[in-house]
Amino acid sequence: MFTKILVALDHGDTCNSLFQQALKLAQSTGADLLLLSVLTPDGGGNLPLPDNSGLVSFNLGMQESLWDVYIKSHRDYEMAAIERLRNFVEQATALGVHSEFKQLNGDIGRAICGQAKTWSADLVMVGSHGRKGLGEMLLGSVSNYVMHHAPCSVLVMHGAVTAAAPVKRAEETTVE
């Protein structure tokens, strides 16, 4: 069925549940996982970017101190993402699922689709925050972009996915 699953992990509330669902799918199909994190210059909206005031001149010293804060914050953001990916790889390996991770910088949707093509993924799993209407228009929808541009099948996990316990069918029940 699937042999190579690219899991596009964000840094929000869907990250852990998306990984858990991908892990279950990889276990059941024997697929390899590529855990992908794409960093953006604004750290997903959590980093202090210097404000572009549009003025012809500005206090360079103030801008440099803001830049220093940004650089430190971005390094922390990178390291936290790497640590999360390493943790997920360790979990997958412990369960016998071959996995690796990659962290890229840039446009999230394009990076996901580009990596899916480069890695020859059979499936891309991506989370959705459920943005609609004006929110989707202003903030964009990574899952929508990936669905329309990925070179393979795409599985979109909506909202904070909860891992439900598998339901046993009658033929799976053993009697001792």
N, C-alpha and C positions, 0 to 999 in steps of 0.2 A: 504494500500500500504506500506508505511513506518511508523513505530511507534517510532523508535530510530535512530537518525542520529548523527553520530560522525563527527564533523567538525574539521579537522586537520589544525590549523591556524599557519602560519609561521610568521615571523617578517618583511616581505618584502612588496612589492607593491601589492601582490595579496590578502593580509589578509582581508582588508575591503570589497572588492568586493566578495570574497568567502563567507564571513559571510552574506552579504546581499542576495546572492543567496540561501544560506542554510536557512535563515530566511523565504524567500518567499516559499520555498519548505515545510518547517515545518508548516507554516500557512495554506497552501493548503491541506496538508495531516493530520494535527493534530498531527504531530510527536513531540517528545521531542528532544531537542538538548543537546549534550555534546560537549562543546567547549574545544578542547585539544591544549595545547601548550607544545612543547617538547624543552627543553633547551639543548644546547650543550656546552661542555667546552669552545669552542672558541666564544661563543655568536653569532653564525651564521657568523663568520668571522669578527666580530666587536670589539673583545676584545684583548688587548695586551697580548699575551702569551709570557712567557720568552723563548728566543731562546736556543735550545739545541745545544751548540757549539761542543760537543763531546770531550772537553778538560777533562783531568784527574782531574784538580783542577780549581777552579773559586773563585771569590770574593763573599763570602757568603753575605756580606752586600749589595752588588749590587743586588744579586738575591732576597734578602728579600724585598728590596724596590720595585722591579718589581712585586713580589708576592703580596705585599700590594696593588699596583695599580690594579692588576688583580682581587683581591678579591673585592675591592670597585666597580670596573667596572661590575663584575659579579652580585653583589647585585643590582646595578642600573638596569641591564639587567633583572633580575628576577622581580623586582618591576614594571618595565615598562610593562612587559608581563602580570603580574597579573592585573594591572590597565586596560590594554586593554581588558582582559577577563571580568573583572567586568563591564566595560562599555558596552560590547556586551550583557552580561546577562541582564543588566538593560534595554537595548533597546528591547530585545526579550520579557522580562516580560511585558513591557509597551504595547506590541502588543498582549499579551495573549498567548505567546509561552512559555511553561515550558522549562527552560534551566538551566544548571549548567556548571561549568567549572572545569578543572583539569589541573595541570601543572606538568610535569614529567621531569626528567633529563635522558639523555642517547642517544642511537642510535634512530634517528627519526623514520625510517621505522618500526623497531621492536617495538618501544613504541606504535605507532599508531595501528599496528596489534594486539599487546597484549591487549591494552585497548579496541579495538573493540570486541575482544573475551570475555574479562572480563565483559564488559557492555552489551553484547549480542546485539550489534548494527545490524540494518537491512541494513544500508548504511553508507559508509565512504565517505565523501567529502574531496577532497584534491586538492590543487592548483598545477599547473605545471609552471615552468619558461621556458619551451621549450628548455631545453638543449638537444643537439644532438651530436653525434659523439664523438670527443675527450673530449669536455666539460663534457658530460654525463659520459664518462669513468673515467675521473679524479675526478670530483666532485660528481658523483653518481646521481641517480634519485630517490628521495623519492617516487614520484607517481608510478614509474615503480615497485619499490619494493612492495609497498602497493597493486598494482593491482595483483601481483603474489602471495601474501602471506596473504591477508586479509581473514577473515572467512565469509565475506559477500560481497554484491555488492559494487562496488567502482565507484564514479563519479569524474572524473578528470576535473577540470576547467582550461583551458589553458590560459596562459598569464594574463594580467590585464583585468579581466572580467568586462564588463560594464553592468550595470543594465538597460536593455531596458524597456520601458513602455509597459505594456501588450496591445495587439491588441484586440479590441472588435470585436466579431463576430456579424453578423446581428441579431441573436436571443437574444443577450445580450443587445441590444439597447432598451431603453424604450421610449415610446412616451407618453407625458402628455397632 
